Amino acid sequence: MSPTVITLFLIIVGITLIVTYFAAKRTKTANEFYTAGGGLTGWQNGLAIAGDYLSAASFLGIAGMIALSGFDGFFYSIGFLIAYLVVLFIVAEPLRNLGKYTLADMINSRFDAKKVRAVAALNTITIVIFYMIAQLVGAGALIKLLFGIDYWMAVLIVGVMMTIYVLFGGMTATSWVQIIKAVLLMIGTIIISFMVLAKFHFNLFEMFKEMKTATPLGADYLQPGVKYKFPLDTISLMLALVLGTAGLPHILMRFFTVKDAKTARTSVISATWIIGIFYVLTIFLGFGAAYFVGFDKIITANAAGNMAAPLLAGALGGDFLMSFVSAVAFATILAVVAGLVLSGASAFAHDIYGQIIKKGKITEKQQMKAAKYASIGVSVFSILLTLFAQKMNVAFLVSLAFCVAASANLPVIVYTIYWKKFNTSGAITGMLSGLLSSLMLVIVSPNVFSPVKGAAIFVGDPLISLTNPAIISVPLGFIGAYIGTVISKKQDLKRFAEVSVKANTGLKE
């Protein structure tokens, strides 16, 4: 490990710990712990959303996919970006107006039923655990490559750091860690993209022309069909990415950190610009890695291409730039997992303990104590699972997280806001049908079963060919919610009218 890497690594860790120290002084109540007291501005929350959303998979994974697969690698960039239009137009304002701390608060604003809150909390915890394990397994592998640290030690370092942020600084510390990370990530990405473009004399036409012959794929590099050969599978993946984001609990939780719906909308617009610019720049990262690093070196470093961006930084900017990018990758992982811990802890402490077990009769001190215990519990549980999952193919975990979010959460959010006949039974059956169908379909997919040894968790033939079954499970979530509502026939039109007014205006009375 070079001294430059160690120095930059310690600087970033030091900055985030200082932020946590000051945030801890301002985190005295449950409201401050869960939502930073609703005191973030639109641009601050926009940066924090971008920091929460642009994970290591985005920075390292997409750059690698574009480097190795060309056009097909860019599908993820398109899906992740378009997803924020769904968040902006459907979810952001009603969620902020109806909720308090969690997604379950928003849904329960209409139904006020423990069963609904319990299932919503179950969905949140499921998504958080799967997403967390995927991030931590990736962190262990990537930090091992970047810094030469053993896998178990890398996982423990990330686990301890994320627990410190959440435990002491709550949402305030987590938000500012995400803001710092987003700024560093954008700086690094812009610098590398500028250097790549400079090598092609700032001529996009020249760059695309050169890429036709720069890789073993030849002209096919710029055409679809290299990685995703089955159109239905591609459509299913895009459906999960576009709709799944609007149901991810750690992203939705960010809308409670601002004072009102107008600011929530502003934060989504800010985040969309930042995320949009970043994903456009992934073209330069991917093309640059393929051209200046080469297929063989990228695959040798990591078969999935995850080292493409750091290797490109090293090829263009030497040891310092590569060290900076490596340190930013570490900050990226820390910021995302801190957000995940907080959303998981809120589901346990606020929804299950505070509202279901204690029936809402809980003091401020008890809430804070429960939140901190839940944060430690989520962190420890995720770390333990991750230590045993080192050799696991984690692709299905990410796939499952987006599938559950799109299939179990989004249908209920949409129906809660827009369908006046929707009822408690519909909410429960919708969430459960989306959750269970996602789980079962992923279990029988190529991510879990493959005839090629080592390509998946088990050796065998998958029952479905879809790597991401969202095209099946999302409709099942909507259908389940519809059938549950129709069969029950119970309606509360007065409650819907109240919720509709609150969702659109923000009025509480």
Long-range contacts (C-beta under 8 A, 24 or more apart in sequence): 1-147, 1-148, 2-319, 2-323, 4-319, 4-320, 4-323, 5-146, 5-147, 5-323, 5-326, 5-327, 7-323, 8-323, 8-324, 8-326, 8-327, 9-147, 9-326, 9-327, 9-330, 11-327, 12-180, 12-184, 12-327, 12-328, 12-330, 12-331, 13-161, 15-180, 16-161, 16-165, 16-173, 16-177, 16-180, 16-331, 16-334, 17-164, 19-169, 19-173, 19-176, 19-177, 19-180, 20-164, 20-165, 20-168, 20-169, 20-173, 20-177, 21-168, 21-169, 23-168, 23-169, 23-170, 23-172, 23-173, 23-176, 24-168, 24-169, 24-173, 26-172, 27-168, 27-169, 27-170, 27-171, 27-172, 27-173, 28-368, 29-364, 29-368, 30-101, 30-350, 30-364, 30-367, 30-368, 30-371, 31-101, 32-170, 32-171, 32-172, 33-170, 33-171, 33-367, 33-368, 33-371, 34-101, 34-102, 34-170, 34-171, 34-253, 34-256, 34-342, 34-346, 34-350, 34-371, 35-101, 35-171, 35-253, 35-256, 35-257, 36-170, 36-171, 36-172, 36-175, 36-257, 37-172, 38-256, 38-257, 38-258, 38-259, 39-257, 39-259, 40-175, 40-257, 40-258, 40-267, 41-258, 41-263, 42-258, 42-263, 42-266, 42-267, 42-269, 42-270, 43-266, 43-267, 43-270, 44-175, 44-179, 44-267, 45-175, 45-254, 45-255, 45-257, 45-258, 45-263, 45-264, 45-267, 45-270, 45-271, 46-266, 46-267, 46-268, 46-269, 46-270, 46-271, 46-273, 46-274, 47-178, 47-179, 47-182, 47-183, 47-270, 47-271, 47-274, 48-175, 48-176, 48-178, 48-179, 48-182, 48-254, 48-257, 49-178, 49-251, 49-254, 49-267, 49-268, 49-270, 49-271, 50-178, 50-182, 50-270, 50-271, 50-274, 50-275, 50-278, 51-177, 51-178, 51-179, 51-180, 51-181, 51-182, 51-185, 51-335, 52-178, 52-250, 52-251, 52-254, 52-335, 52-336, 52-339, 53-80, 53-245, 53-251, 53-271, 53-275, 54-182, 54-185, 54-275, 54-278, 54-332, 55-135, 55-332, 55-333, 55-336, 56-135, 56-138, 56-139, 56-142, 56-306, 56-329, 56-332, 56-333, 56-336, 57-134, 57-138, 57-398, 58-278, 58-279, 58-282, 59-185, 59-189, 59-309, 59-328, 59-329, 59-332, 60-142, 60-306, 60-307, 60-308, 60-309, 60-310, 60-329, 61-304, 61-305, 61-306, 62-279, 62-282, 62-285, 62-286, 63-282, 63-285, 63-286, 63-289, 63-305, 63-308, 63-309, 63-312, 64-286, 64-289, 64-298, 64-302, 64-304, 64-305, 64-306, 64-307, 64-308, 64-309, 65-227, 65-286, 65-305, 66-282, 66-283, 66-285, 66-286, 66-287, 66-289, 66-290, 67-285, 67-286, 67-287, 67-289, 67-290, 67-293, 67-295, 67-298, 67-305, 67-308, 68-290, 68-295, 68-298, 68-299, 68-305, 68-308, 69-226, 69-227, 70-211, 70-215, 70-217, 70-220, 70-221, 70-222, 70-223, 70-226, 70-286, 70-290, 71-221, 71-222, 71-223, 71-224, 71-226, 72-224, 72-225, 72-226, 72-227, 72-228, 73-227, 73-286, 74-282, 74-283, 74-286, 75-228, 75-234, 75-237, 75-238, 76-241, 77-279, 77-280, 77-282, 77-283, 78-238, 78-279, 79-237, 79-238, 79-240, 79-241, 79-242, 80-241, 80-245, 80-275, 80-279, 81-272, 81-275, 81-276, 81-279, 82-241, 82-242, 83-241, 83-242, 83-243, 83-244, 83-245, 83-246, 84-245, 84-268, 84-271, 84-272, 84-275, 85-272, 86-242, 86-243, 86-245, 86-246, 87-245, 87-246, 87-251, 87-268, 88-265, 88-268, 88-269, 88-272, 90-246, 90-413, 90-414, 90-417, 91-246, 91-252, 91-255, 91-413, 92-255, 92-261, 92-264, 92-265, 92-267, 92-268, 93-261, 93-264, 93-265, 93-503, 93-504, 94-261, 94-413, 94-417, 94-503, 94-504, 95-252, 95-255, 95-264, 95-413, 96-255, 96-256, 96-258, 96-260, 96-261, 96-264, 96-506, 97-261, 97-502, 97-503, 97-504, 97-505, 97-506, 98-416, 98-417, 98-499, 98-502, 98-503, 99-255, 99-256, 100-256, 101-253, 101-256, 101-346, 101-350, 102-249, 102-253, 102-343, 102-346, 102-347, 102-350, 102-351, 103-247, 103-249, 103-252, 103-253, 103-409, 103-413, 104-347, 104-351, 104-355, 105-350, 105-351, 106-413, 106-416, 107-412, 107-413, 107-416, 107-427, 108-355, 109-499, 109-502, 110-416, 110-422, 110-495, 110-496, 110-499, 111-423, 111-424, 111-427, 111-495, 113-424, 113-427, 114-355, 114-356, 115-424, 115-428, 116-424, 116-427, 116-428, 117-351, 117-355, 117-356, 118-351, 118-352, 118-356, 119-427, 119-428, 119-431, 119-432, 119-435, 120-351, 120-409, 120-412, 120-431, 121-347, 121-348, 121-351, 121-352, 121-356, 122-431, 122-435, 123-249, 123-404, 123-408, 123-409, 123-431, 123-434, 123-435, 124-249, 124-343, 124-344, 124-346, 124-347, 124-351, 125-344, 125-347, 125-348, 126-404, 126-435, 127-247, 127-248, 127-249, 127-401, 127-404, 127-405, 127-409, 128-249, 128-250, 128-340, 128-341, 128-343, 128-344, 128-347, 128-378, 129-344, 129-378, 129-381, 129-382, 129-385, 130-397, 130-398, 130-400, 130-401, 130-404, 131-248, 131-250, 131-340, 131-397, 131-398, 131-401, 132-337, 132-340, 132-341, 132-344, 132-378, 132-382, 132-386, 133-382, 133-385, 133-386, 133-389, 133-394, 133-397, 134-394, 134-397, 134-398, 134-401, 135-333, 135-336, 135-337, 135-340, 136-337, 136-382, 136-383, 136-386, 137-386, 137-389, 137-390, 137-392, 137-394, 137-397, 138-306, 138-333, 138-394, 139-333, 139-337, 140-386, 140-390, 141-302, 141-306, 141-390, 142-306, 142-307, 142-329, 142-333, 143-330, 143-333, 145-301, 145-302, 145-306, 145-307, 146-310, 146-326, 146-329, 146-330, 147-326, 147-330, 151-390, 152-387, 152-390, 155-383, 155-386, 155-387, 156-383, 158-330, 158-333, 158-334, 158-337, 159-337, 159-379, 159-380, 159-382, 159-383, 159-386, 161-334, 162-334, 162-337, 162-338, 162-341, 162-379, 163-341, 163-375, 163-376, 163-379, 165-334, 165-338, 166-338, 166-341, 166-342, 166-345, 166-375, 166-379, 167-372, 167-375, 167-376, 170-342, 170-371, 171-257, 171-342, 173-338, 174-335, 174-338, 174-339, 174-342, 175-254, 175-257, 177-331, 177-334, 177-335, 177-338, 178-335, 178-338, 178-339, 180-331, 180-335, 181-328, 181-331, 181-332, 181-334, 181-335, 182-274, 182-335, 184-328, 184-331, 185-278, 185-328, 185-331, 185-332, 186-274, 186-277, 186-278, 188-313, 188-324, 188-325, 188-328, 189-278, 189-281, 189-282, 189-285, 190-281, 191-317, 191-321, 192-284, 192-285, 192-288, 192-309, 192-312, 192-313, 192-316, 192-317, 192-321, 192-325, 193-281, 193-284, 193-285, 193-288, 195-288, 195-316, 195-317, 196-284, 196-285, 196-287, 196-288, 196-291, 196-292, 196-312, 196-316, 197-284, 199-288, 199-291, 199-292, 199-316, 207-287, 210-291, 211-287, 211-290, 211-291, 214-290, 214-291, 215-290, 215-295, 216-295, 221-290, 230-465, 232-466, 232-471, 233-465, 233-466, 233-467, 233-468, 235-471, 236-466, 236-467, 236-468, 236-469, 236-470, 236-471, 236-472, 237-467, 237-468, 237-470, 239-406, 239-470, 239-471, 239-474, 240-399, 240-402, 240-403, 240-406, 240-468, 240-470, 240-474, 241-402, 243-405, 243-406, 243-410, 243-470, 243-474, 244-401, 244-402, 244-403, 244-405, 244-406, 244-410, 244-470, 245-402, 245-405, 246-405, 246-406, 246-409, 246-410, 246-413, 247-404, 247-405, 247-406, 247-408, 247-409, 247-410, 247-413, 248-401, 248-402, 248-405, 248-409, 249-343, 249-344, 249-347, 249-405, 249-409, 250-336, 250-339, 250-340, 250-342, 250-343, 253-339, 253-342, 253-343, 253-346, 254-339, 260-506, 261-506, 285-309, 285-312, 288-312, 288-316, 292-316, 341-375, 341-378, 341-379, 341-382, 342-375, 344-374, 344-378, 345-371, 345-374, 345-375, 345-377, 345-378, 346-371, 346-374, 348-374, 348-377, 348-378, 349-373, 349-374, 392-457, 393-447, 393-455, 393-456, 393-457, 395-447, 395-467, 396-442, 396-445, 396-447, 396-448, 396-456, 396-457, 399-442, 399-445, 399-447, 399-467, 399-468, 400-438, 400-439, 400-442, 402-468, 402-470, 403-438, 403-441, 403-442, 403-468, 403-469, 403-470, 403-473, 403-474, 404-434, 404-435, 404-438, 404-439, 406-434, 406-470, 406-473, 406-474, 406-477, 407-433, 407-434, 407-435, 407-437, 407-438, 407-470, 407-473, 407-474, 407-476, 407-477, 408-432, 408-433, 408-434, 408-435, 408-438, 408-477, 409-434, 410-474, 410-477, 411-474, 411-477, 411-478, 411-480, 411-481, 412-477, 412-481, 414-478, 415-478, 415-481, 415-485, 416-499, 417-499, 417-500, 417-503, 419-485, 420-491, 420-493, 420-496, 420-497, 420-500, 421-485, 421-491, 422-481, 422-485, 422-496, 423-484, 423-485, 423-488, 423-490, 423-491, 423-492, 424-488, 424-490, 425-484, 425-485, 425-487, 425-488, 425-490, 426-481, 426-482, 426-483, 426-484, 426-485, 426-486, 426-488, 427-481, 427-484, 428-484, 429-480, 429-481, 429-483, 429-484, 430-477, 430-478, 430-480, 430-481, 430-482, 430-484, 431-477, 431-481, 432-480, 433-476, 433-477, 433-479, 433-480, 433-481, 434-473, 434-474, 434-476, 434-477, 434-480, 437-469, 437-472, 437-473, 437-476, 437-477, 437-480, 438-469, 438-473, 441-466, 441-469, 441-472, 441-473, 442-469, 445-469
